[in-house]
Amino acid sequence: MRRILILVLATTVWFISLSMVNVGYAEELTMKGRAGAGLQVNFLNFGMGPNVEYWATENIGISGGIGAIADFTSYGVRGNYLFSKDLTIYEYPTRPYLGVGFASITGQEYSYGGVTSETKGSGMEVYAGLLQPAPYIHKSVYLRAEFVYSMIDVTTTIDYTVLGSTYSMDYDAGYSAFSIGWGIVYYFK
């Protein structure tokens, strides 16, 4: 738990410090017709992976991503709503967003000596966050920070055989329902 808190704190400080750089950004935050690709990091379930998104209107977008690297692998698709009113945070236009999505989660599978285990789950997730341009990195780069609540029951099923009879047991796989994410996106238009 301590490792998680240190990681979240360090990332938050880094995100805020980057946002404090003043380069006189005056362009409005416009999204209609923009497609992007980036990297999303999940701090509480220890994963990261690529994501893509497209904004059909100024407020409505769709995104999808794959998360991997640590305990779980996830595949998800989301519907996004970006609020119209810009906030100004450290002299940059910042827009809050929220949405709902569907995710499928899998864990490592093991098999040894007649015992097998499989971790999986799928379901809805809701999230809210902030999207902010990062012209100090590149004019087409945006940063995001978000909170996610997953309504996904991720369980591990263990099947084992004893004296010719097969048994099955389920237990909680330890997937956190609450998550904190951070992302960086490059928009092509």
N, C-alpha and C positions, 0 to 999 in steps of 0.2 A: 504494500500500500504506500509506503514511504517513497519507493521508486516512482510510482505513478504520480504522486503529488509533486515531486521534484521535476519530473518531465513536463507536467502541465504548467507549472510555474515558470520554468525556463522558456518554454515555447510562448507563453503569454507575454513575458518580458520582451522576448525577441520581436514578437508581432507588434507590440506597442512601440518599441524603440524604432523599428522600421517606419512605422506610421508617423513618427515625430519628425522625420526628415522633411524639410520644407524646400520644395522645388517649384513653388508657385503654380500648382496644378489648378487650372481654371475650367477645363473641359467638363461638360455635363456627362453624367453617367448614362449612356444610352445602350440598350441591349437588343432591340428589335433586329432580327436577322443575323445575329452573331452566333457563330459556332466556336466552341473552344475545346481544348484538351488540356489535361493537367494531372496533378498528383494530389491525392487525398490521404490524410493520415488520421488514424483512429487511436486515441491515447489509452482508452480504458480496456479495449479488447486487443491491443497491440497488433495493429496491422496497418498496411499502407498499400496503395495500388493506383493504377491509372483510372481516370474518369474522363468522360466526354459529355458535352452538353450542347443544346441548341435552344435559342430563344426565338420562338415563333412570333411573339409580340413583345412589346415593351415590358409586359408583366408576366407572361406565361412562357415557361420553358420546360424542357424534358432533359433528364440526365441519366446516365448509367455508369456503373463502375464495377471494378473488381478489386477486392481487398485481399491481401495475402501476407505472407512473410512469417507470421508468428503462430499463434495457437489456432486460429480459424481462417478459413477462406470464405469470402462472401461474394455474392453476385447480386447486384441490385439495379432497379430502375425506379426513377422518381419523377413526380410532377412537381414543378416549382412555381411559386408565386412570388414575384419581386415587387415590393411596395413602390408606389410612384414617387413618394416624397423622399428626397435625399436628406440625409443627416450630414452634418459636417463634423468629422472627427479628425483632428490634427490637420485642418485645412484641406481635407480631401472629401469629395462627395462619397458618402457611404449609404448603401441601401440595405434595409432589413429584408429578409426573405423567410418564407416558411413553405412547407410542403409535406407531402405524404408519398410513401414509396412502398415497394415490395422487395424483400431481400430473402435470399436463400443462403443459409450458413452451413458449412460442413467443417468437420475437424479431421484430424488424422485417423486413419483406420489401422487397426492392428490385428494380427492373427498369429497365434503361437500355441502349439501343443493342444489343439482342440478348443481354444478359447479365441473368440473374435470380438472386436469392439468396433462400433461405428457411431460417429457423432454427426448429428444433423438437425436442422430445423428451418422453418421458413415462416414468414408472416409480414405484417405491416410495420412500418416505422413512421414516426412523425418527427419533424425537425424544424429548427428556427436558427437563423444566423445572420451574419453581416457580410456584405460583399463590398470590397473597396479596391479601387485602382491602385497600382503600385508603379507609378511612372519612374521612380528612382531605380527600379529594376529594368523595366522596359515599358514603353507606352501601351503595349497590348497585354500586359500582365496584370492580373487581379489576384487579390488575396481574399480568403474567406475563413471565417471561424464560425463553428456551429455547435449546437447542443442537439443530441438525438435521443429519442426514446423509442426503443424497439419493443414491439409486442410479439416477440418471437420466443417460443419455448424450445431452446436448444438442449437436447438430451443425448446422452451416450447410452447406447444399448449394448449390453454384453451378452453374448450367447456362449454357452459352454456345455460340454457333454460329460456326463458322469455315468459310468457303467451302462452305456448305450442309450441313456435318456438325455434329451436336450432341454436345457433350461435357458430362460432369458431374464435379464434384470435391467431396469432403466435407472439412471440417476442424472442429476443436474450437471451439465457440462461446464458450468462456471462462466457462461456468456453474460456479460453485464447488460442490463436493460437500458441503463443510461450511459451515454458516451459523449465525449468531447472530441470534435474533429477540427482539423485545420487543413486548408488546401491552397494550392497555387494553380491558376488557370491562365493559359495563353489563348486569347481570342484572335481568330484569323481575319475577322472583318472589322 
